[in-house]
Amino acid sequence: MKALRFHGGDQPLTLEDVVLREPRNDEVVVRVAGCGVCHTDIGFWKDGVPTKQDPPLTLGHEISGTVERAGAAFVHLEGRDVIVPAVIPCGDCALCRSGRGNVCRAQLMPGNDIDGGFAERIVVPGRGLCEVTDTGGYALAGLSVVADAVTTPYQAVVRSGLAAGDLAVVIGVGGVGGYCVQIAAALGARVIAIDVDPNKLAVIEGHGASATLEASSLDFRTLRAAVKAHAKEWGCPPHGWKLFECSGSTAGQETAWGLLGPAATLLVVGFTLGKIELRLSNLMAYDATAQGTWGCRPELYPEALELVTSGRITLRPFIQQFPLAEGPEVL
């Protein structure tokens, strides 16, 4: 079969013929319909972020497809359309049993711990797969981004305790942040989108953002005042804001930290190797909460998928499809 392989360093990605191994008792072979390109893939390839499995490695962790063959434990899945979780927990450890399977220490991430989905087929554990019984009018390939770009912000929104009428502020409205805006709006929040790219802001303004702020043209004091003014205009409380840092940049993290206020909740969704200097006592002074959120528990995937297939959030303006053969040029 064909797979897009990463050989480490600054070497180019290459489309190669590889041999697919047979699935074990608890594994399945998924014929890949689509695999989304995530900034994490670029991080592994270009930015020095190490993969758990040494190269050569097939990247890609946003996977949708059809179960083609299965080991004995999962033969009931053969022929089923599925979304492969970007983080596959073991299901048995203390973290998994406590509802924190997304940080299971034995987790497997395609394109990191094992070969990923930039390939015609992939072997993955059968546990945790999200069955797709209704595509909502999408091609199965288009639903691949649910595996990370949709479910990762969905878990963040769930974790934040966001409720209808809350103020949500999303910093960075690229792939993950754009869906975070849509999810928060679908759950009834008023959403402010912040980015440095006016084009991204223009698009998301029509898909859930009640207001947009271009951070590159505003000093922080003016930006914060604008957030407060919008909250007052909409009748949102001046406290309890839900902040989602999705940019994965030091500037975005500084902005998110600066917006902390009374009883606020900050979810760190984006990743950067960069560091920022902050006053940790702000959490004490504001009785605020800051937490990270890694991936998404497989148990939440059906809920996130239903937001898409029901039309409450949309993928269509935000996805493009290319054949695997064009993978090196696309990345």
N, C-alpha and C positions, 0 to 999 in steps of 0.2 A: 504494500500500500504506500501511498504518498504521504509525507509528513514534512512540515516546515521545521528544520532543526537549528538549534542554537548551539554553537561550539565554544562559547566563552570569549572573553576579551572583547576586542572591537571587530571580531570577524563578522562578515555578513551572514544573515540567515539564508539557509539554502534548502531548496525543495529536494528531498531525497526519497529513495525507495527504502523502506524499513520493513522488518518482519514483525508481525503482530503475534504476540504469544497467546496461547489459549487461556481462557478464564479459569480461575480456580473455583472451588465450590461456592464461595461467597461473592463471586465477581460476575460481571456481565461485559459483553462487548457492545458498545454503542456505535452505530453508524452515524457519524456526525452530520447533522443538517447545517449547523452554523456554529461559529465560535467568535464571540465578540473580542475586539481588540481593546485592552485595558491599559491605562498608563502604567500599571504595574509590570506589564509585559515589556514596555519600553525601559522601565527601571532595571529589570533583569538584564536586558540586552545592552543598553547604552550607558546606564547611570551607575553601574558598579554595585547594585543591590544583589547580594548573593542568593542563589537558589539553594534549596536544601539538598537536592540531588545534583551532583556535579554534572556539567555538560560532558558530552552532547546530550541535549534534552529538547523535547518538543514543547514549546510554550503554549499558552492559551488555557484559560480557566472559566470562560463564559460559554458553556456548551449546552446545546440542545440537539436532540437526535432520537433515534429509534433503537431499542434494544434488539440486537440481531441474534445474539447467542447468549446463553446464561449458564452459570454453574448450577448444580443441583438445588441449591438453596433459593434460587431466584428464577426458576424456569417459568413461573407464572408471569414474569415481566416480558417474556419474549414477544416481540411484535408491538410493544407499547411505546408510545412517544413519551419522552421524558426530558426534564431539565436536570443536569448534573450540578449538585451544589458546588460552589467554588471552594468551600471548605467542608470536607467530609469527615465527621467525627467518628470515633470508634464505637460509641453507643453504650459502652460498658463501664467506663471509668467514673471516678467520683465527680469530676467536672460534668460529664454527660448526664449523670443521674441527678445532678443539682440544677439542671437547666442551663448550663454554660458550655454546651457541647461545641460552640463555635470556637472556644479556646482549648479544646481537648488537646492534650500533649501528644496524642498519637494520631492526630488529624492528618489527612492527606489532601493536599491542594494540587489539582492537576496543573501542569506547567511549572511546578515548583518542587513538590515531593515526588511526583511521578510524571510520566510523559503526559502532555496536555492535548488540547483539542484542535490545534492547528494541524489537523490530520484527517484522513478519510475515516478512521476508526480509532477508538480508544477503549482500553480495558480499565474499568473502575469498579470499586465495591458496589454491590447491589443495594446496600443499605442507604437510606436517606434520599433516594432518587425521587424527584417530584414528577408524578405522572401528569401528562397534559391530555385531558379528555375533551377540552374545548379550547380552540386556538383563538377565539374571538375574531376570526377573520384574518389573522396573521398567518403568513407562511411559518412553518416550524422554525426555520432558520432565523427569522426575525425575533423569535422569543428567546434566543440565546442570551441576550443582554439581561434577561431577568435573573440569570445565575449570579450576577454580581452587581451590575450598575443599578438595578432596581431593588434587589433584596438587601443589599448593604445599607442604603439609606432607610429602607423600610424598618430594619431592626433598630436603627438609630432613632427613628421617630417613635417606635413602640417603647423603647427604653426611656425616652424623654418624658413619657406620660402626657404627651401633647393631647389637648382636647379642643373641641369646637370653641371658637372664640378666642383662643390663645394667639399671641403674637409669635410667629416663627421667623427667624432671621437666618438665611442660608448664605454662607460666604463661599463663593466659588460655584458657578453654575455650569460647569462642564458636564461630562457624562453622568457622574454620580450626583452632583449637586443639582442638576436640572431635574432629575427624577425625584430628588428630595423635595424640591419646590412643589412638584405636582402631587406627591404623596401627602405633604402637610396640608395643601389646599383641599385635597379630596377628603381629608378628615375634618375639615371645617375651620382651619386656622387662617388668619390673615398672614400673608407671607411677604417679606421683603427680601429681594434677591440682590446680593452685592457681588460685583466682579470688576475686573479691570478691562474687560473686553466688551465694548458697546454692542457688538454684533450678537454675542451670547445673551446679553440682557434684552435686546430687542426681540429675540426669539422667545425667551421664557416669559416675557411680559404677556404674551398671548396664551400661556399655558400654566396659569396658576399664580403667578406673581402679582400681588396687588400693587406693588411699587418696586422700582429698581433704583439702585444707587451705583454710579460708576466710581469706584474707589480711587482710580488713578487721577481723577479730576477734583477730588475733595480732600481737604485735610481731615484728620480723624475727628477733631472737635466738631466740625461742620457735619460730618457723616453721622456722628452719634446724635447730634441735635435733630437731624432729619429723621432718624429712626424714632426718637421720642415724639416728634411732631406727628408722624404717621400713626403711631400707637394711640395718641390722644384723639386724633381725627376719627379713627375707627372705633373708639370706645374700648380699646384693649387695655387691660390693667397696666400700670406703670411698673409692675413687678411680675415675676414668674415667667420672663421671656424664655423661649426655647431657642438656643443658638446652635447651629450646625456648621462646623468648620469642614468644608468639603474641598477646599482648594488644594490641600497638600502643599502649602507654601508657607514660608516663615512670615511673610506679610499678612497672609490670610489668618494665620494663627494669632498674630499680634492684634489684628482687628477684632477677632472673636473674643480674645481675652479682655480687650478694652471695653467691650460691650456688656460684660458681666454687670449685673445689678442685683437688687434685692430678690432673693429666692429664685434667681435665674438657674437654668440648667444648660450646660455646655456639653455637646457631644463632639468629640474629635473623630472625624470620619476619614479625612484625607491623611496621607502619609508623606513625610519629607525627612530626609537625612539632616536637614538644617536644624539649628537650635535657636531658641529665643530666650531673652531674659525677662522674667516676670516677678511680680510680688505675689507670692502664694497666699499671703494673708488676706488678699481680696476675697478668697473663698470664705474665710471666717467672718470678715467684716460684713459681707452681703448674705451670709448664711446660704451661699450658693453651692452648686454641685457641678463638678467637671469630671467627665469620664470618657474613656475611649470605647470604641465599639469595633470589633474585628469581624468582618464577614457577616454571616447570618446563620442562625440555627436552621437546619433543614425543616424543623417543625413549622417555621413561619413562611416557607416558600409557597404553599397553597394560597395563603391569604394575599401575599404580594402578587402572585400570578392572577388572582381573581380581580385585583384592581385594574390589571391590564385588559383581561379578556372581557370584563364588564364595560370597558370604555371609560372608567373613572380617571384613569391616566392613559396617556397615549405614547406610543413609541415612534409612530410613523415619521414625524418631522426630524427625528434624531438618529435615524439609522440609515446606513448605506450598505449594500451587499456587493461583494467581489468574489470571484472564483479563487480557490485555494492557490492556483498557479500564479496569481498576481500578488500573493502574500508578501514576498520580499519587498516589492515596490510599494505596497499599501503601508506596510509598517515603516 
